[in-house]
Amino acid sequence: MVKIRVVIDRDKCLGCGAAPATCPEVFELGSDNGKNKVVDKYAVETTSSKSIGVVPGELRECIVKAIEICPVKAVSMEVVEK
């Protein structure tokens, strides 16, 4: 099964809500600092400066749209398991 590693640079994030609005299955604004983070269901690590998650491959299209819409390019992804 394909897995995708998602990384959010929370220092770079503006907290505009574009990624969560585009792909709420994977992203949300954190209650800690109002910046984008991976939802708890898929989160591996969340700090004030980064959020990392491992997400099922079937959400890839949703993640790509969120990456494309982020105005400061704070979200990235890579396939980690096939």
Biopython code that builds the backbone (N, CA, C, O; Angstrom):
import numpy as np
from Bio.PDB.StructureBuilder import StructureBuilder

atoms = [
    (1, "MET", "N", (0.843, -1.184, 0.000)),
    (1, "MET", "CA", (0.000, 0.000, 0.000)),
    (1, "MET", "C", (0.888, 1.247, 0.000)),
    (1, "MET", "O", (1.871, 1.323, 0.738)),
    (2, "VAL", "N", (0.532, 2.208, -0.826)),
    (2, "VAL", "CA", (1.287, 3.461, -0.922)),
    (2, "VAL", "C", (1.000, 4.333, 0.299)),
    (2, "VAL", "O", (-0.147, 4.496, 0.714)),
    (3, "LYS", "N", (2.069, 4.884, 0.857)),
    (3, "LYS", "CA", (1.960, 5.835, 1.962)),
    (3, "LYS", "C", (2.680, 7.116, 1.552)),
    (3, "LYS", "O", (3.676, 7.075, 0.829)),
    (4, "ILE", "N", (2.177, 8.231, 2.011)),
    (4, "ILE", "CA", (2.760, 9.528, 1.686)),
    (4, "ILE", "C", (3.166, 10.231, 2.974)),
    (4, "ILE", "O", (2.380, 10.350, 3.914)),
    (5, "ARG", "N", (4.406, 10.691, 2.994)),
    (5, "ARG", "CA", (4.904, 11.479, 4.134)),
    (5, "ARG", "C", (4.651, 12.942, 3.808)),
    (5, "ARG", "O", (5.120, 13.455, 2.792)),
    (6, "VAL", "N", (3.910, 13.602, 4.674)),
    (6, "VAL", "CA", (3.575, 15.018, 4.511)),
    (6, "VAL", "C", (4.341, 15.814, 5.560)),
    (6, "VAL", "O", (4.359, 15.450, 6.736)),
    (7, "VAL", "N", (4.975, 16.906, 5.126)),
    (7, "VAL", "CA", (5.714, 17.770, 6.045)),
    (7, "VAL", "C", (5.211, 19.202, 5.885)),
    (7, "VAL", "O", (5.106, 19.715, 4.771)),
    (8, "ILE", "N", (4.907, 19.831, 7.001)),
    (8, "ILE", "CA", (4.481, 21.230, 7.000)),
    (8, "ILE", "C", (5.509, 22.042, 7.779)),
    (8, "ILE", "O", (5.813, 21.743, 8.933)),
    (9, "ASP", "N", (6.029, 23.059, 7.137)),
    (9, "ASP", "CA", (6.933, 24.007, 7.797)),
    (9, "ASP", "C", (6.053, 25.052, 8.475)),
    (9, "ASP", "O", (5.606, 26.007, 7.840)),
    (10, "ARG", "N", (5.812, 24.865, 9.752)),
    (10, "ARG", "CA", (4.895, 25.738, 10.491)),
    (10, "ARG", "C", (5.491, 27.111, 10.741)),
    (10, "ARG", "O", (4.753, 28.056, 11.018)),
    (11, "ASP", "N", (6.821, 27.246, 10.650)),
    (11, "ASP", "CA", (7.439, 28.565, 10.751)),
    (11, "ASP", "C", (7.108, 29.403, 9.527)),
    (11, "ASP", "O", (6.922, 30.616, 9.623)),
    (12, "LYS", "N", (7.038, 28.750, 8.382)),
    (12, "LYS", "CA", (6.743, 29.426, 7.114)),
    (12, "LYS", "C", (5.245, 29.667, 6.942)),
    (12, "LYS", "O", (4.844, 30.637, 6.298)),
    (13, "CYS", "N", (4.422, 28.799, 7.508)),
    (13, "CYS", "CA", (2.958, 28.847, 7.357)),
    (13, "CYS", "C", (2.385, 30.176, 7.847)),
    (13, "CYS", "O", (2.784, 30.698, 8.889)),
    (14, "LEU", "N", (1.437, 30.713, 7.068)),
    (14, "LEU", "CA", (0.761, 31.956, 7.442)),
    (14, "LEU", "C", (-0.477, 31.717, 8.295)),
    (14, "LEU", "O", (-0.987, 32.644, 8.925)),
    (15, "GLY", "N", (-0.962, 30.482, 8.320)),
    (15, "GLY", "CA", (-2.201, 30.178, 9.037)),
    (15, "GLY", "C", (-3.425, 30.672, 8.285)),
    (15, "GLY", "O", (-4.451, 30.973, 8.895)),
    (16, "CYS", "N", (-3.324, 30.757, 6.963)),
    (16, "CYS", "CA", (-4.426, 31.289, 6.154)),
    (16, "CYS", "C", (-5.588, 30.314, 6.018)),
    (16, "CYS", "O", (-6.706, 30.726, 5.708)),
    (17, "GLY", "N", (-5.340, 29.027, 6.246)),
    (17, "GLY", "CA", (-6.398, 28.027, 6.175)),
    (17, "GLY", "C", (-6.644, 27.446, 4.798)),
    (17, "GLY", "O", (-7.609, 26.706, 4.606)),
    (18, "ALA", "N", (-5.783, 27.768, 3.822)),
    (18, "ALA", "CA", (-5.983, 27.262, 2.460)),
    (18, "ALA", "C", (-5.877, 25.737, 2.384)),
    (18, "ALA", "O", (-6.730, 25.093, 1.773)),
    (19, "ALA", "N", (-4.851, 25.155, 2.990)),
    (19, "ALA", "CA", (-4.680, 23.697, 2.935)),
    (19, "ALA", "C", (-5.822, 22.974, 3.647)),
    (19, "ALA", "O", (-6.377, 22.033, 3.081)),
    (20, "PRO", "N", (-6.197, 23.375, 4.870)),
    (20, "PRO", "CA", (-7.324, 22.705, 5.518)),
    (20, "PRO", "C", (-8.639, 22.858, 4.752)),
    (20, "PRO", "O", (-9.467, 21.947, 4.757)),
    (21, "ALA", "N", (-8.835, 23.989, 4.102)),
    (21, "ALA", "CA", (-10.058, 24.185, 3.322)),
    (21, "ALA", "C", (-10.067, 23.290, 2.087)),
    (21, "ALA", "O", (-11.126, 22.834, 1.655)),
    (22, "THR", "N", (-8.894, 23.042, 1.523)),
    (22, "THR", "CA", (-8.761, 22.231, 0.314)),
    (22, "THR", "C", (-8.761, 20.740, 0.614)),
    (22, "THR", "O", (-9.302, 19.947, -0.157)),
    (23, "CYS", "N", (-8.155, 20.357, 1.733)),
    (23, "CYS", "CA", (-7.991, 18.940, 2.058)),
    (23, "CYS", "C", (-8.174, 18.719, 3.574)),
    (23, "CYS", "O", (-7.209, 18.423, 4.279)),
    (24, "PRO", "N", (-9.402, 18.864, 4.062)),
    (24, "PRO", "CA", (-9.638, 18.735, 5.506)),
    (24, "PRO", "C", (-9.420, 17.325, 6.057)),
    (24, "PRO", "O", (-9.329, 17.140, 7.271)),
    (25, "GLU", "N", (-9.336, 16.337, 5.170)),
    (25, "GLU", "CA", (-9.070, 14.969, 5.613)),
    (25, "GLU", "C", (-7.662, 14.839, 6.179)),
    (25, "GLU", "O", (-7.396, 13.941, 6.979)),
    (26, "VAL", "N", (-6.746, 15.739, 5.766)),
    (26, "VAL", "CA", (-5.336, 15.641, 6.144)),
    (26, "VAL", "C", (-4.867, 16.833, 6.976)),
    (26, "VAL", "O", (-4.020, 16.676, 7.856)),
    (27, "PHE", "N", (-5.409, 18.024, 6.708)),
    (27, "PHE", "CA", (-4.889, 19.237, 7.337)),
    (27, "PHE", "C", (-5.924, 19.944, 8.202)),
    (27, "PHE", "O", (-7.126, 19.887, 7.943)),
    (28, "GLU", "N", (-5.421, 20.617, 9.243)),
    (28, "GLU", "CA", (-6.254, 21.468, 10.084)),
    (28, "GLU", "C", (-5.372, 22.561, 10.672)),
    (28, "GLU", "O", (-4.147, 22.440, 10.704)),
    (29, "LEU", "N", (-6.016, 23.635, 11.138)),
    (29, "LEU", "CA", (-5.261, 24.673, 11.824)),
    (29, "LEU", "C", (-5.126, 24.262, 13.280)),
    (29, "LEU", "O", (-6.112, 23.894, 13.919)),
    (30, "GLY", "N", (-3.915, 24.323, 13.803)),
    (30, "GLY", "CA", (-3.651, 23.879, 15.163)),
    (30, "GLY", "C", (-4.165, 24.843, 16.208)),
    (30, "GLY", "O", (-4.134, 26.058, 16.013)),
    (31, "SER", "N", (-4.634, 24.309, 17.305)),
    (31, "SER", "CA", (-5.093, 25.145, 18.413)),
    (31, "SER", "C", (-3.913, 25.736, 19.181)),
    (31, "SER", "O", (-4.091, 26.667, 19.966)),
    (32, "ASP", "N", (-2.713, 25.204, 18.962)),
    (32, "ASP", "CA", (-1.531, 25.690, 19.673)),
    (32, "ASP", "C", (-1.029, 27.031, 19.140)),
    (32, "ASP", "O", (-0.681, 27.915, 19.923)),
    (33, "ASN", "N", (-0.987, 27.193, 17.804)),
    (33, "ASN", "CA", (-0.460, 28.451, 17.261)),
    (33, "ASN", "C", (-1.226, 28.937, 16.030)),
    (33, "ASN", "O", (-0.809, 29.904, 15.392)),
    (34, "GLY", "N", (-2.333, 28.285, 15.687)),
    (34, "GLY", "CA", (-3.145, 28.710, 14.561)),
    (34, "GLY", "C", (-2.556, 28.385, 13.203)),
    (34, "GLY", "O", (-3.075, 28.826, 12.177)),
    (35, "LYS", "N", (-1.475, 27.616, 13.189)),
    (35, "LYS", "CA", (-0.818, 27.254, 11.934)),
    (35, "LYS", "C", (-1.263, 25.867, 11.494)),
    (35, "LYS", "O", (-1.727, 25.060, 12.298)),
    (36, "ASN", "N", (-1.110, 25.609, 10.197)),
    (36, "ASN", "CA", (-1.487, 24.340, 9.596)),
    (36, "ASN", "C", (-0.744, 23.170, 10.254)),
    (36, "ASN", "O", (0.425, 23.290, 10.621)),
    (37, "LYS", "N", (-1.443, 22.042, 10.394)),
    (37, "LYS", "CA", (-0.830, 20.818, 10.905)),
    (37, "LYS", "C", (-1.549, 19.621, 10.332)),
    (37, "LYS", "O", (-2.672, 19.737, 9.841)),
    (38, "VAL", "N", (-0.901, 18.464, 10.392)),
    (38, "VAL", "CA", (-1.523, 17.215, 9.966)),
    (38, "VAL", "C", (-2.520, 16.809, 11.055)),
    (38, "VAL", "O", (-2.223, 16.905, 12.245)),
    (39, "VAL", "N", (-3.698, 16.356, 10.639)),
    (39, "VAL", "CA", (-4.709, 15.930, 11.612)),
    (39, "VAL", "C", (-4.149, 14.798, 12.484)),
    (39, "VAL", "O", (-3.292, 14.029, 12.049)),
    (40, "ASP", "N", (-4.642, 14.714, 13.698)),
    (40, "ASP", "CA", (-4.134, 13.735, 14.666)),
    (40, "ASP", "C", (-4.147, 12.301, 14.142)),
    (40, "ASP", "O", (-3.259, 11.513, 14.468)),
    (41, "LYS", "N", (-5.141, 11.963, 13.340)),
    (41, "LYS", "CA", (-5.281, 10.604, 12.800)),
    (41, "LYS", "C", (-4.029, 10.151, 12.050)),
    (41, "LYS", "O", (-3.684, 8.970, 12.078)),
    (42, "TYR", "N", (-3.343, 11.092, 11.373)),
    (42, "TYR", "CA", (-2.177, 10.755, 10.559)),
    (42, "TYR", "C", (-0.874, 11.354, 11.087)),
    (42, "TYR", "O", (0.191, 11.100, 10.523)),
    (43, "ALA", "N", (-0.939, 12.138, 12.150)),
    (43, "ALA", "CA", (0.249, 12.829, 12.657)),
    (43, "ALA", "C", (1.269, 11.860, 13.248)),
    (43, "ALA", "O", (0.917, 10.905, 13.940)),
    (44, "VAL", "N", (2.542, 12.130, 12.957)),
    (44, "VAL", "CA", (3.651, 11.373, 13.513)),
    (44, "VAL", "C", (4.410, 12.265, 14.491)),
    (44, "VAL", "O", (4.866, 11.814, 15.542)),
    (45, "GLU", "N", (4.535, 13.541, 14.122)),
    (45, "GLU", "CA", (5.236, 14.508, 14.967)),
    (45, "GLU", "C", (4.660, 15.891, 14.715)),
    (45, "GLU", "O", (4.481, 16.297, 13.567)),
    (46, "THR", "N", (4.368, 16.615, 15.790)),
    (46, "THR", "CA", (3.891, 17.985, 15.665)),
    (46, "THR", "C", (4.583, 18.833, 16.719)),
    (46, "THR", "O", (4.470, 18.573, 17.917)),
    (47, "THR", "N", (5.306, 19.855, 16.253)),
    (47, "THR", "CA", (5.934, 20.827, 17.142)),
    (47, "THR", "C", (5.493, 22.208, 16.685)),
    (47, "THR", "O", (4.732, 22.327, 15.725)),
    (48, "SER", "N", (5.955, 23.239, 17.351)),
    (48, "SER", "CA", (5.581, 24.588, 16.939)),
    (48, "SER", "C", (6.184, 24.954, 15.588)),
    (48, "SER", "O", (5.698, 25.871, 14.926)),
    (49, "SER", "N", (7.240, 24.248, 15.165)),
    (49, "SER", "CA", (7.895, 24.612, 13.912)),
    (49, "SER", "C", (7.649, 23.645, 12.755)),
    (49, "SER", "O", (7.929, 23.982, 11.605)),
    (50, "LYS", "N", (7.123, 22.432, 13.044)),
    (50, "LYS", "CA", (6.842, 21.500, 11.946)),
    (50, "LYS", "C", (5.763, 20.515, 12.338)),
    (50, "LYS", "O", (5.508, 20.262, 13.515)),
    (51, "SER", "N", (5.137, 19.969, 11.307)),
    (51, "SER", "CA", (4.148, 18.917, 11.500)),
    (51, "SER", "C", (4.409, 17.865, 10.429)),
    (51, "SER", "O", (4.497, 18.182, 9.242)),
    (52, "ILE", "N", (4.530, 16.615, 10.856)),
    (52, "ILE", "CA", (4.826, 15.520, 9.950)),
    (52, "ILE", "C", (3.760, 14.450, 10.127)),
    (52, "ILE", "O", (3.352, 14.136, 11.245)),
    (53, "GLY", "N", (3.319, 13.898, 9.007)),
    (53, "GLY", "CA", (2.333, 12.829, 9.061)),
    (53, "GLY", "C", (2.573, 11.806, 7.974)),
    (53, "GLY", "O", (3.258, 12.081, 6.989)),
    (54, "VAL", "N", (2.007, 10.623, 8.156)),
    (54, "VAL", "CA", (2.047, 9.576, 7.139)),
    (54, "VAL", "C", (0.594, 9.277, 6.781)),
    (54, "VAL", "O", (-0.218, 8.905, 7.629)),
    (55, "VAL", "N", (0.298, 9.454, 5.495)),
    (55, "VAL", "CA", (-1.075, 9.462, 5.009)),
    (55, "VAL", "C", (-1.254, 8.382, 3.939)),
    (55, "VAL", "O", (-0.333, 8.139, 3.158)),
    (56, "PRO", "N", (-2.425, 7.727, 3.888)),
    (56, "PRO", "CA", (-2.668, 6.727, 2.845)),
    (56, "PRO", "C", (-2.594, 7.342, 1.447)),
    (56, "PRO", "O", (-2.982, 8.491, 1.239)),
    (57, "GLY", "N", (-2.096, 6.566, 0.506)),
    (57, "GLY", "CA", (-1.912, 7.028, -0.859)),
    (57, "GLY", "C", (-3.173, 7.497, -1.556)),
    (57, "GLY", "O", (-3.103, 8.322, -2.466)),
    (58, "GLU", "N", (-4.332, 6.983, -1.144)),
    (58, "GLU", "CA", (-5.564, 7.401, -1.813)),
    (58, "GLU", "C", (-5.895, 8.875, -1.581)),
    (58, "GLU", "O", (-6.769, 9.423, -2.254)),
    (59, "LEU", "N", (-5.213, 9.519, -0.644)),
    (59, "LEU", "CA", (-5.426, 10.951, -0.400)),
    (59, "LEU", "C", (-4.411, 11.826, -1.149)),
    (59, "LEU", "O", (-4.349, 13.035, -0.926)),
    (60, "ARG", "N", (-3.631, 11.222, -2.022)),
    (60, "ARG", "CA", (-2.570, 11.943, -2.732)),
    (60, "ARG", "C", (-3.091, 13.152, -3.509)),
    (60, "ARG", "O", (-2.518, 14.238, -3.415)),
    (61, "GLU", "N", (-4.160, 12.976, -4.268)),
    (61, "GLU", "CA", (-4.690, 14.077, -5.080)),
    (61, "GLU", "C", (-5.097, 15.262, -4.202)),
    (61, "GLU", "O", (-4.845, 16.417, -4.545)),
    (62, "CYS", "N", (-5.714, 14.968, -3.093)),
    (62, "CYS", "CA", (-6.122, 15.998, -2.138)),
    (62, "CYS", "C", (-4.892, 16.748, -1.595)),
    (62, "CYS", "O", (-4.903, 17.975, -1.496)),
    (63, "ILE", "N", (-3.850, 16.010, -1.250)),
    (63, "ILE", "CA", (-2.618, 16.596, -0.721)),
    (63, "ILE", "C", (-1.948, 17.481, -1.779)),
    (63, "ILE", "O", (-1.490, 18.582, -1.472)),
    (64, "VAL", "N", (-1.893, 17.001, -3.012)),
    (64, "VAL", "CA", (-1.285, 17.772, -4.106)),
    (64, "VAL", "C", (-2.014, 19.102, -4.283)),
    (64, "VAL", "O", (-1.371, 20.134, -4.473)),
    (65, "LYS", "N", (-3.328, 19.092, -4.223)),
    (65, "LYS", "CA", (-4.104, 20.335, -4.348)),
    (65, "LYS", "C", (-3.764, 21.304, -3.214)),
    (65, "LYS", "O", (-3.639, 22.509, -3.436)),
    (66, "ALA", "N", (-3.617, 20.772, -2.004)),
    (66, "ALA", "CA", (-3.267, 21.621, -0.856)),
    (66, "ALA", "C", (-1.868, 22.210, -1.024)),
    (66, "ALA", "O", (-1.644, 23.375, -0.696)),
    (67, "ILE", "N", (-0.934, 21.420, -1.526)),
    (67, "ILE", "CA", (0.424, 21.909, -1.771)),
    (67, "ILE", "C", (0.391, 23.035, -2.795)),
    (67, "ILE", "O", (1.050, 24.059, -2.622)),
    (68, "GLU", "N", (-0.376, 22.842, -3.856)),
    (68, "GLU", "CA", (-0.450, 23.840, -4.923)),
    (68, "GLU", "C", (-1.100, 25.134, -4.471)),
    (68, "GLU", "O", (-0.735, 26.205, -4.955)),
    (69, "ILE", "N", (-2.060, 25.062, -3.550)),
    (69, "ILE", "CA", (-2.780, 26.255, -3.134)),
    (69, "ILE", "C", (-2.064, 27.040, -2.025)),
    (69, "ILE", "O", (-2.357, 28.218, -1.817)),
    (70, "CYS", "N", (-1.137, 26.405, -1.321)),
    (70, "CYS", "CA", (-0.431, 27.091, -0.229)),
    (70, "CYS", "C", (0.364, 28.274, -0.788)),
    (70, "CYS", "O", (1.246, 28.074, -1.624)),
    (71, "PRO", "N", (0.072, 29.500, -0.346)),
    (71, "PRO", "CA", (0.718, 30.678, -0.925)),
    (71, "PRO", "C", (2.201, 30.812, -0.600)),
    (71, "PRO", "O", (2.920, 31.521, -1.304)),
    (72, "VAL", "N", (2.671, 30.145, 0.453)),
    (72, "VAL", "CA", (4.087, 30.269, 0.839)),
    (72, "VAL", "C", (4.845, 28.950, 0.699)),
    (72, "VAL", "O", (5.984, 28.834, 1.151)),
    (73, "LYS", "N", (4.207, 27.951, 0.068)),
    (73, "LYS", "CA", (4.841, 26.650, -0.183)),
    (73, "LYS", "C", (5.387, 26.020, 1.101)),
    (73, "LYS", "O", (6.527, 25.558, 1.150)),
    (74, "ALA", "N", (4.547, 26.014, 2.134)),
    (74, "ALA", "CA", (4.936, 25.459, 3.431)),
    (74, "ALA", "C", (4.666, 23.963, 3.549)),
    (74, "ALA", "O", (5.042, 23.345, 4.545)),
    (75, "VAL", "N", (4.016, 23.372, 2.540)),
    (75, "VAL", "CA", (3.646, 21.960, 2.590)),
    (75, "VAL", "C", (4.413, 21.188, 1.516)),
    (75, "VAL", "O", (4.520, 21.632, 0.372)),
    (76, "SER", "N", (4.941, 20.034, 1.901)),
    (76, "SER", "CA", (5.618, 19.171, 0.929)),
    (76, "SER", "C", (5.233, 17.717, 1.217)),
    (76, "SER", "O", (4.704, 17.397, 2.281)),
    (77, "MET", "N", (5.514, 16.844, 0.240)),
    (77, "MET", "CA", (5.186, 15.424, 0.398)),
    (77, "MET", "C", (6.182, 14.564, -0.354)),
    (77, "MET", "O", (6.862, 15.019, -1.274)),
    (78, "GLU", "N", (6.250, 13.293, 0.068)),
    (78, "GLU", "CA", (7.043, 12.304, -0.658)),
    (78, "GLU", "C", (6.422, 10.943, -0.412)),
    (78, "GLU", "O", (5.889, 10.674, 0.664)),
    (79, "VAL", "N", (6.496, 10.083, -1.426)),
    (79, "VAL", "CA", (6.005, 8.711, -1.294)),
    (79, "VAL", "C", (7.054, 7.942, -0.490)),
    (79, "VAL", "O", (8.234, 7.954, -0.840)),
    (80, "VAL", "N", (6.631, 7.273, 0.584)),
    (80, "VAL", "CA", (7.576, 6.588, 1.451)),
    (80, "VAL", "C", (7.437, 5.074, 1.428)),
    (80, "VAL", "O", (8.339, 4.370, 1.882)),
    (81, "GLU", "N", (6.336, 4.562, 0.914)),
    (81, "GLU", "CA", (6.119, 3.122, 0.935)),
    (81, "GLU", "C", (5.247, 2.752, -0.260)),
    (81, "GLU", "O", (4.249, 3.415, -0.543)),
    (82, "LYS", "N", (5.630, 1.702, -0.949)),
    (82, "LYS", "CA", (4.831, 1.275, -2.108)),
    (82, "LYS", "C", (4.273, -0.094, -1.916)),
    (82, "LYS", "O", (3.578, -0.606, -2.793)),
]
sb = StructureBuilder()
sb.init_structure("model")
sb.init_model(0)
sb.init_chain("A")
sb.init_seg("    ")
for serial, (resi, resn, name, xyz) in enumerate(atoms, 1):
    if name == "N":
        sb.init_residue(resn, " ", resi, " ")
    sb.init_atom(name, np.array(xyz, "f"), 0.0, 1.0, " ", f" {name:<3s}", serial, name[0])
structure = sb.get_structure()
